[in-house]
C-alpha cells in the first residue's frame, strides 16, 4: 500500500475512534445527569415525652410517658427501671426528658412502632436532643427483626447545653450489644441488615452517679427518619 494511503487510513481510524469516544462520554454524562437523586427518608417517628400533671422528677410511667400513641416504650438494662422522667415542655432550659442519673449500671430505652418496622438504609437519619454530665454519652441502638441488638460507634452529648444531633445512619459502624447487661460483645458487625428494624433507642454505657454533676445522660425529643415496612398482621394504614 502506498505511504500516502497508509497515512490516510490511519488518520481516518483515529477520527472514527475520537468520535466514538466522544459519543460514549456524552451518552454516559447524560445518563448520570438523568439519574434520579437519592430520596431523603421521611419522618418515621417523633417522640417528645408526656410529663405527668404533677410534673417534677419521678419514675417513668410507661403507659402514659409517650406522646405518640403508635409507639411502645421499653426500659432496658439491669437497672433500666431506674430511669426517671423530669423537666417540662414549657421550659427550654429543662425540657421533658428521660434521665439516667439513678441507674447503677448501663441503662437505656427503645421505642417500637406498633405497625411498622423501620428501614434505616439509604438516607435514614437519627435526630435527638441530649445533655450529659461527666464523661457520659448517648449512643443510638437498634434491635433487628431477628432480635439482634446493635449499638452505634457514634455518640452525642454536650455538658454545656441541650443540643440537637442529626446523624446519618449510613455513616455509623455497629457492634453487638448484650441486651441483658448492655455491654458490647464481639468485633465490628460487617454490613448489618438495617432494612427491618424492630426497635430504635439510646443507651448510656456508663452507670449514673445520682444527683449532682458526677455523671448522667438526658434524652429529650427524638425524631427518626426512615422508610416504613409494614409488620406482618398489622391492619392499621
N, C-alpha and C positions, 0 to 999 in steps of 0.2 A: 504494500500500500504506500502511495506517495506520502512524503513527510507532511505536506500541507493537509492531506485528508486525515492523517492521524491527529493532527492538532485540532482540526475542526471537530472531529468525533469526540475528542477529549473534552473540549470546551462545551460541546452540546451536552455531554453526560453531566458535567459539573453544573450547568444551568438547570437541567432537569432535577438534579439532586437538591440544589438550593431551593427550587420552587416547591418540591415535595416536603422538605424540612420546614419551610415557612408555613405551608398549608397545615402541616401537622401541629406546629406550635400554636398557630392561630386557633385551630379547632380545639386543642387542649385548653387554651386560655378561655375560650368561650364556654367550654364545659365547666370549668372551675367557677367562672363568674356566674354561670347559670345555676349552680348547685344551691339548694336551699340552705340557709344558715341554720346553725343549731337552735333548737327551740328551748327557751327557758322553761324550767319546770314550774307548774302552777302551785299555788298555796295548797298544801295538803292538810295541815292542821295549824291551829293557833290556840294557845292557852295563856291566859293572863292571871289565873288563880282567883278563887272566890273566897274572900275573907268572911268570917262569921259576923253576925250582927254585933257581938260583944267586942270583936276586934282583939288587938293585942297579940301576945305570943301564946301559942297553945299547940297540942298535938294535932297532926294532920287528920282531919275527919274525911276519910277517903270518899264517902258517898256525896259529900257536899263541897269538897275542895275545888272541884273543876267548874269552870265557867262554860266549857264546851260539853254539851250532853252526849256527843258522839264518841267521847273518849273514856277510857278506863285508866286509872292510876294504880301503879304498883310501887310500894316502897321496898327496896331490895337491900341485901346485905345482912349480916348478923345483927346489926343494930339499926337497921333501916327504919324501924318504927319509932326511933328516937328523933327522926327528922321533924322539925317544928315548922309551923306556918306563923308568919308575923308580917308587919307592915300594913299599909293602907293604900287603896287605889288612888286616893287623892293626894298622897304625899310623894312627890318626885324624889325626895331625898331618902325615902324608905318605902318603896312600892311593895305591894303584896308579893311575898316570895316564900320559897322553902329555904330553911336554914339548917346546916349540918353540924352546928356547934356542939350539940349534945351527943353526937354519935361517937362511941368509944372504939369504933373500928371503921374501916372503909364503908361508905354507905352511898346510896343513890336512889334513883327512881326511874321508871319508864312510863311512857304513855302509849296506849294501844287504841287505834281506831277500831270501833266495833264492826265496821262493814268492809274495810279495805286494808290491804297490805300497801306499804309504801314502796315505790320503785325509786331507789336512790342512785340510779345510773344517770349518765348524761350530765346535765347542768343542775343536778339536785343541790340544794343548799340547806344548811342548818343555821338558823339565826336565833340568838338568845341574849338576854340581858343578865349580867352577873356582877358580883362584887365579892372579893375574898379578903381574908386576913392571913398574916403569916406567909408560909410557903405553899399555901393551898392553891389548887387549880381545879377548874371544872372541865371534864372531858366528855365528849359525846360517846354514847354507847348504843349499840343496836342488837336486837335479837332477830336472827334469821328465821325463816319459815321452818327450818329443821330443828330449831331450839338452840343452836349455837349462839353464844353471846360474844360480841367483839367490842373492844374499846379502842378509840382513835388515838393516834400519836399526837394529835393537836389538842391543845388545852388553852383555856382562856381564864381571865380573872384579873381585875385591877384592884389594888388595895386602896386606891385614892377615891374612886367614884364608880357609880353604876355605868357600865359601858355596854354598848351593843356590839356583839361579834357576829360576823356574817361569813360563814366558812363554806368553801366549795368541797363537796364530798369527794369529788374525783381526785383531789389533792391529798386525801388522807391515806395513811397507812394504818393497818389494823393488827392487833394481837388478840388472841382468845382471852376471855375473861371468865374465871371461875365464878358462876353466879351465887354460889353458897358463901364463898369467902371474899369475893370481889378483889381477887388478885390476878395478875396476868400470868398466863401459863404458855409455855412453848415459844416458838420463834414467830417472826412476822408471818401473817397469813397471806399467801400469794393469790391475788385475783379472787377475793371472796365474791360470791354471788349476792349482789345487793339489790336484785330486781324484785324480791319479795320479802320485805322487812315486816316482821310481826309487831315489834315494839321498838320505840325510839326513846332514849332518855339521856341521863347525865350521871356521872359518878365523881365522887371525891375520893381518891385513893389514899388519903391521909386521915387518921382519926381526928375528930374535933377536940378542942381544948376547953369547951364550955364557954361561958360568957367572958367578955373582955376581948382583947385583941390578939390572943395567942394564936389561934388558927381555926378557920371555918370557911365555908363557902355559902353564898347566896345565889339562888337561881330565880329570876323573876319571869318576865314574858318570854314565851317560846314561839317560834314560827318554823315550820318545816315546809320546804318547797320540794315537791316530788310528784311524780305521776301516781295515780291511784290504780290499784289492781284489785278487783272485786274478790272478796273472800267467798269460798265455796259455801253455798247455803244461805248467803246473805240475800235478803229480798228488798232491802232499802236501796233507793236510787239516789 
